Amino acid sequence: MHPSESVPTTPLQRWLLRLVYGLAAMLGMVYSYDFGKVIGGPLVGVVLALNGAVFCSIVAGALAERLCRAQPAASQTRRTSAG
């Protein structure tokens, strides 16, 4: 993320982003380990679990941050059009 881009400002948004990162990492780890174990054994499963955790947390975090940035803009539009 570029430093000039806005980041979630409320504590609730920060905790929700952390939750998204954690859940995505856990899901990526579980499914990637199972896949790696099937195709190459436990060692490959561990390597793919780490890879899956990082990849899933990056993708899910980017989506969640984009949604958090879009939400305040939508609420400001509603406020200005109502008043």
C-alpha positions in Angstrom: 0.0 0.0 0.0 1.3 3.4 -0.9 1.9 5.7 2.2 -0.5 8.4 0.9 -3.4 5.9 0.7 -5.8 5.9 3.6 -5.8 3.0 6.1 -8.6 2.0 8.4 -8.8 4.5 11.1 -11.3 3.0 13.6 -10.2 0.3 16.0 -13.0 -1.9 14.8 -11.7 -1.8 11.2 -8.2 -2.6 12.4 -9.4 -5.6 14.3 -11.6 -6.8 11.4 -8.6 -6.6 9.1 -6.5 -8.6 11.5 -9.2 -11.2 11.8 -9.4 -11.4 8.0 -5.7 -11.9 7.7 -5.7 -14.6 10.4 -8.6 -16.6 9.1 -7.3 -16.4 5.5 -3.9 -17.6 6.7 -5.3 -20.5 8.6 -7.6 -21.6 5.7 -4.7 -21.3 3.3 -2.5 -23.3 5.6 -4.9 -26.1 6.1 -5.9 -26.6 2.5 -2.4 -26.2 1.1 -1.0 -28.7 3.7 -3.5 -31.3 2.6 -2.8 -30.7 -1.0 1.0 -30.8 -0.5 0.7 -34.0 1.6 -1.1 -35.7 -1.1 1.3 -34.8 -3.9 4.6 -35.1 -2.1 4.4 -36.1 1.5 4.5 -34.2 4.8 7.6 -32.1 4.0 6.0 -30.7 0.8 2.8 -30.3 2.8 4.6 -28.0 5.3 6.2 -25.9 2.6 3.0 -25.5 0.7 1.1 -24.7 4.0 3.5 -21.8 4.6 3.1 -20.7 1.0 -0.7 -21.0 1.1 -0.9 -19.0 4.3 1.1 -16.1 2.9 -0.7 -16.1 -0.4 -4.2 -16.3 1.1 -3.5 -13.6 3.7 -2.2 -11.2 1.0 -5.2 -11.7 -1.3 -7.8 -11.6 1.5 -6.1 -8.6 3.1 -6.0 -6.6 -0.1 -9.7 -7.3 -0.7 -10.6 -6.3 2.9 -8.5 -3.1 2.8 -10.2 -2.1 -0.5 -13.6 -2.7 1.0 -12.7 -0.7 4.1 -11.5 2.2 1.9 -14.7 2.1 -0.2 -17.0 2.0 2.9 -16.2 5.6 4.3 -16.6 7.1 0.8 -20.0 5.5 0.4 -21.1 6.7 3.8 -20.0 10.3 3.0 -21.9 10.2 -0.2 -25.1 9.2 1.6 -24.5 12.0 4.2 -24.0 14.7 1.6 -27.0 13.7 -0.6 -29.3 13.4 2.4 -28.4 16.9 3.8 
